[in-house]
Amino acid sequence: MEERKLRENLEALKKGDLEVDQVLEELRLAPFEDLGHTKVDHHRGLRQGVAEVIYGEGKSLDQIDQIVQAMLGAGQDPILVTRLSPDRGAFLKEKFGAHYNEPARMALIGSPLEPGGRGKILVATGGTSDLPVAEEAAFTAEVLGNEVLRLYDVGVAGIHRLLSYKEDLMAAKVIIAVAGMEGALPTVIGGLVSCPVIALPTSVGYGASLGGVAALLSMLNSCASGVSVVNIDNGFGAGYLADRINKI
């Protein structure tokens, strides 16, 4: 249950517009709601400020449908669903009026949170092939209420491309550096800026890149200070972490 919804119920109880039993029934389901296949955490918003995010991959369309309905019933807004194929995105758009971000493979039901934070979150990629993971990060940060600047295809193979945006790099409060291959981009950016850099390895690359493991290890061994690393292709995690840092 969102704090807003809880406050509304308590105010209605105070005014006599709701009965005690009605409020108790809603509170009974508030901590979590057991759908059999899923225990929906309705208190996530109260604890963390953001409602539970639905990981769509591996779930059936019917399961996703039931989870969304349960969250809407508890007053959750916005609702974010990750790792969705276009056909599932189309289903949520038709049934719930969702906005589907195809590159990010994410759907938003409701409205983004009000913009806040200390400044801009910058998302930079080594190459265009990193764009789906970068969009997952950027879209997540936007939905959570941040201003996001995208710098795509500015990898170290042509470092002059990156350096032409040095003013934007210096002005950012958090930077997400997305790269596959040898994963050098976060180290280069980390050596230029004073803000936190979140290194996001992708599975982009040829055989010896080992599905992103080579980039992950390079980023973990970065010689630049102030660089942290999230898991391979975890755009959502990077965007969520950037939001937290930007709102400290």
Solvent accessible surface area in square Angstrom, and as a share of the most:
residue,aa,sasa,rsa
1,M,7,0.03
2,E,27,0.12
3,E,90,0.41
4,R,123,0.45
5,K,50,0.21
6,L,41,0.20
7,R,149,0.54
8,E,86,0.39
9,N,9,0.05
10,L,87,0.43
11,E,91,0.41
12,A,21,0.16
13,L,56,0.28
14,K,168,0.71
15,K,148,0.63
16,G,55,0.53
17,D,106,0.55
18,L,43,0.21
19,E,117,0.52
20,V,88,0.51
21,D,108,0.56
22,Q,90,0.40
23,V,6,0.04
24,L,102,0.51
25,E,83,0.37
26,E,62,0.28
27,L,66,0.33
28,R,155,0.57
29,L,65,0.32
30,A,4,0.03
31,P,61,0.38
32,F,104,0.43
33,E,40,0.18
34,D,83,0.43
35,L,45,0.22
36,G,66,0.63
37,H,76,0.34
38,T,29,0.17
39,K,124,0.53
40,V,1,0.00
41,D,22,0.12
42,H,3,0.01
43,H,56,0.25
44,R,67,0.24
45,G,13,0.13
46,L,64,0.32
47,R,145,0.53
48,Q,85,0.38
49,G,54,0.52
50,V,19,0.11
51,A,11,0.09
52,E,35,0.16
53,V,30,0.17
54,I,7,0.03
55,Y,111,0.42
56,G,1,0.01
57,E,88,0.39
58,G,83,0.80
59,K,51,0.22
60,S,48,0.31
61,L,62,0.31
62,D,87,0.45
63,Q,55,0.24
64,I,0,0.00
65,D,16,0.09
66,Q,65,0.29
67,I,4,0.02
68,V,0,0.00
69,Q,88,0.39
70,A,11,0.09
71,M,2,0.01
72,L,76,0.38
73,G,65,0.63
74,A,17,0.13
75,G,16,0.16
76,Q,3,0.01
77,D,64,0.33
78,P,13,0.08
79,I,0,0.00
80,L,6,0.03
81,V,0,0.00
82,T,4,0.02
83,R,46,0.17
84,L,1,0.00
85,S,46,0.29
86,P,75,0.47
87,D,99,0.51
88,R,62,0.23
89,G,0,0.00
90,A,57,0.44
91,F,60,0.25
92,L,0,0.00
93,K,127,0.54
94,E,156,0.70
95,K,100,0.42
96,F,41,0.17
97,G,61,0.59
98,A,3,0.03
99,H,102,0.45
100,Y,37,0.14
101,N,20,0.10
102,E,104,0.47
103,P,66,0.41
104,A,2,0.01
105,R,93,0.34
106,M,0,0.00
107,A,0,0.00
108,L,10,0.05
109,I,8,0.04
110,G,49,0.47
111,S,69,0.44
112,P,75,0.47
113,L,55,0.27
114,E,150,0.67
115,P,111,0.70
116,G,39,0.37
117,G,41,0.39
118,R,129,0.47
119,G,25,0.24
120,K,85,0.36
121,I,0,0.00
122,L,1,0.00
123,V,0,0.00
124,A,0,0.00
125,T,0,0.00
126,G,17,0.17
127,G,19,0.19
128,T,89,0.52
129,S,74,0.48
130,D,5,0.03
131,L,48,0.24
132,P,63,0.39
133,V,20,0.12
134,A,0,0.00
135,E,15,0.07
136,E,5,0.02
137,A,0,0.00
138,A,0,0.00
139,F,14,0.06
140,T,0,0.00
141,A,0,0.00
142,E,56,0.25
143,V,3,0.01
144,L,3,0.01
145,G,1,0.01
146,N,9,0.05
147,E,103,0.46
148,V,20,0.11
149,L,52,0.26
150,R,80,0.29
151,L,10,0.05
152,Y,57,0.21
153,D,57,0.30
154,V,5,0.03
155,G,6,0.05
156,V,48,0.28
157,A,110,0.85
158,G,10,0.09
159,I,71,0.36
160,H,130,0.58
161,R,76,0.28
162,L,0,0.00
163,L,72,0.36
164,S,76,0.49
165,Y,89,0.34
166,K,106,0.45
167,E,116,0.52
168,D,53,0.28
169,L,0,0.00
170,M,108,0.48
171,A,72,0.56
172,A,6,0.05
173,K,75,0.32
174,V,0,0.00
175,I,0,0.00
176,I,0,0.00
177,A,0,0.00
178,V,0,0.00
179,A,6,0.05
180,G,5,0.04
181,M,92,0.41
182,E,94,0.42
183,G,2,0.02
184,A,31,0.24
185,L,3,0.02
186,P,1,0.00
187,T,36,0.21
188,V,40,0.23
189,I,0,0.00
190,G,10,0.09
191,G,62,0.60
192,L,63,0.31
193,V,21,0.12
194,S,121,0.78
195,C,21,0.12
196,P,51,0.32
197,V,2,0.01
198,I,0,0.00
199,A,0,0.00
200,L,0,0.00
201,P,0,0.00
202,T,1,0.00
203,S,52,0.34
204,V,42,0.24
205,G,33,0.32
206,Y,180,0.68
207,G,66,0.63
208,A,88,0.68
209,S,11,0.07
210,L,117,0.58
211,G,45,0.43
212,G,1,0.01
213,V,57,0.33
214,A,31,0.24
215,A,0,0.00
216,L,36,0.18
217,L,94,0.47
218,S,47,0.30
219,M,4,0.02
220,L,106,0.53
221,N,116,0.59
222,S,28,0.18
223,C,123,0.74
224,A,17,0.13
225,S,104,0.67
226,G,55,0.53
227,V,30,0.17
228,S,52,0.34
229,V,39,0.23
230,V,23,0.13
231,N,96,0.49
232,I,42,0.22
233,D,34,0.17
234,N,51,0.26
235,G,0,0.00
236,F,53,0.22
237,G,16,0.16
238,A,0,0.00
239,G,0,0.00
240,Y,40,0.15
241,L,64,0.32
242,A,0,0.00
243,D,4,0.02
244,R,95,0.35
245,I,30,0.15
246,N,0,0.00
247,K,84,0.36
248,I,159,0.81
